[in-house]
Amino acid sequence: MAELTKQKHPFLMIPGPTPVPQDVLAALAEHPLGHRSPEFSKIFMSATEKLQWLGQTKNDVFIYTASGTGAMEGAIANTINAGDKVLCLVIGVFGQRFADIAKIYGADVTMLSAEPGQCISPEQLKEALSKDKFKAVTLTHSETSTGTANDLKALMPLIKEAGALSIVDVVTSLGCMDVRMDDWGIDVMLSGSQKGFMIPPGLSFIYVSDAAYKAKAQCKSPSYYFCWTQSKKALGQNTTPYTPNVSHIVALELALQMMVEEGLENILERHSRLRDKLRDGLRELGLSLLTDDSSASAAITAIYPPEGIAVPDIRKAFQQDHNIVVANGQKTLKDKIFRMGHLGFVTDENIEMGLNALKDVLAKLS
């Protein structure tokens, strides 16, 4: 196991922000480029092409200076009219957020919900789709709040057969789990920079298929900043329609180059390995997990505290004694679980360090 020492800098074992490589931090500290300069356009297009590589797609991808929630709203604003019927698959906080945004835009929302730690099965989705004609289906791949992953490969064909548009949150899965936009027929997907991309919060990404562009052409909902028409026009000119976060995009291109050099298969294998190492180690410590192995996310793991030990005390001891930050539960799961992230710039040694620290924390609090 990794040596038990207090970290010099806070080590983030949360769903995001995630640890950032030193070279990427250095790139963020450079003087910014002009956002209409040839130098920046070259970096911007290189980052865009690498985002296509990561999403395994030939579709357009737009880079926005916004959070993942901004990208969620952008996806709805460009596709959904008031009165459109939308089926929202809810397996946690962020699936619910998609439903909330759709309601704000006037959608007629039906929710298909699962208990915390459970995913949506193909049988459940098929039954829900048979009950009505839906314009779109929103869903989360890796649910940050529970560490549970929906099986996109199994669910996508059902949505396609029903003639609905698929709008998928891949915020904590892209860059650590297999996401095949073209092969699986995903219409819209979105992510954020502070997760598997190894850079700080500040950027979001929206991938748009031909079917999604057709929905945009029929969409009457208001949209200015996130308008795909303006974004596509600017992309054709190797730029963005409005001032982007130049420094973050420079850092993004560097981080993506690191990912290309590691190789997509190796990235996916590493995250699966780290997930399994953590889950095995947690069980060895006698802890129970919220999500079964069959639907466990490769990005984040949700853990029940031992009886008699409070989640806030666990988090406090982690930070005070080891300078490691772990996450609380959200909403109804607050103080009932704690969450340990293992996505992005994370190694086997980091997982061992986290487990060693947790062993020490539990011994202290028992």
TAPEQUI-V17192 format. One record per residue. N is the residue number from 1. PSI is psi in whole degrees, -180 to 180 (* if undefined). Layout:
# TAPEQUI-V17192
n: <N/N>
psi: <PSI/PSI>
This chain:
# TAPEQUI-V17192
n: <1/2/3/4/5/6/7/8/9/10/11/12/13/14/15/16/17/18/19/20/21/22/23/24/25/26/27/28/29/30/31/32/33/34/35/36/37/38/39/40/41/42/43/44/45/46/47/48/49/50/51/52/53/54/55/56/57/58/59/60/61/62/63/64/65/66/67/68/69/70/71/72/73/74/75/76/77/78/79/80/81/82/83/84/85/86/87/88/89/90/91/92/93/94/95/96/97/98/99/100/101/102/103/104/105/106/107/108/109/110/111/112/113/114/115/116/117/118/119/120/121/122/123/124/125/126/127/128/129/130/131/132/133/134/135/136/137/138/139/140/141/142/143/144/145/146/147/148/149/150/151/152/153/154/155/156/157/158/159/160/161/162/163/164/165/166/167/168/169/170/171/172/173/174/175/176/177/178/179/180/181/182/183/184/185/186/187/188/189/190/191/192/193/194/195/196/197/198/199/200/201/202/203/204/205/206/207/208/209/210/211/212/213/214/215/216/217/218/219/220/221/222/223/224/225/226/227/228/229/230/231/232/233/234/235/236/237/238/239/240/241/242/243/244/245/246/247/248/249/250/251/252/253/254/255/256/257/258/259/260/261/262/263/264/265/266/267/268/269/270/271/272/273/274/275/276/277/278/279/280/281/282/283/284/285/286/287/288/289/290/291/292/293/294/295/296/297/298/299/300/301/302/303/304/305/306/307/308/309/310/311/312/313/314/315/316/317/318/319/320/321/322/323/324/325/326/327/328/329/330/331/332/333/334/335/336/337/338/339/340/341/342/343/344/345/346/347/348/349/350/351/352/353/354/355/356/357/358/359/360/361/362/363/364/365/366>
psi: <155/149/140/94/155/133/141/-42/152/130/122/110/57/172/-8/140/158/166/145/129/149/-40/-34/-41/-40/-39/-37/-26/-6/156/138/151/160/133/-8/15/153/-35/-44/-40/-39/-45/-43/-46/-34/-43/-40/-44/-38/-32/-38/-42/-45/-38/3/58/157/0/161/148/133/137/123/147/89/168/175/-34/-37/-42/-35/-47/-40/-38/-42/-43/-28/-4/-24/128/157/132/-15/141/124/129/121/119/121/113/15/-166/-41/-26/-39/-37/-41/-43/-41/-42/-43/-39/-40/-34/10/12/150/97/131/132/134/107/151/156/151/130/-9/151/175/126/157/-36/-42/-43/-43/-42/-43/-39/-25/-13/-13/171/112/141/-40/159/126/144/159/134/-65/110/110/-36/-20/-11/26/141/130/151/89/-42/-36/-32/-33/-45/-33/-39/-42/-44/-31/-5/20/155/134/126/112/128/110/33/-49/14/-35/124/-4/-13/159/120/110/88/-49/-48/-36/-6/36/135/-45/134/155/151/180/155/-25/16/-109/-5/-9/29/167/170/151/-20/148/162/133/123/135/122/173/-41/-36/-37/-36/-39/-39/-41/-25/2/132/0/144/140/131/-68/-40/10/120/-29/-46/-38/-41/-40/-45/-39/-36/-17/16/38/-170/157/-28/171/119/172/91/-48/-39/-37/-36/-45/-39/-46/-40/-44/-41/-35/-38/-39/-40/-42/-35/-36/137/-44/-40/-38/-47/-41/-41/-46/-37/-41/-44/-40/-49/-38/-44/-47/-41/-43/-37/-41/-36/-27/3/17/151/147/148/-39/138/158/-34/-24/29/131/148/4/-37/144/131/133/135/137/157/153/133/-4/127/143/-46/-35/-38/-47/-40/-44/-40/-48/-45/-42/-27/-6/37/134/122/161/150/173/169/151/-120/-15/3/132/3/-25/162/157/137/123/151/46/151/-133/72/142/172/-39/-36/-41/-42/-40/-45/-42/-41/-43/-42/-40/-43/-42/-46/-37/-39/-39/-13/*>
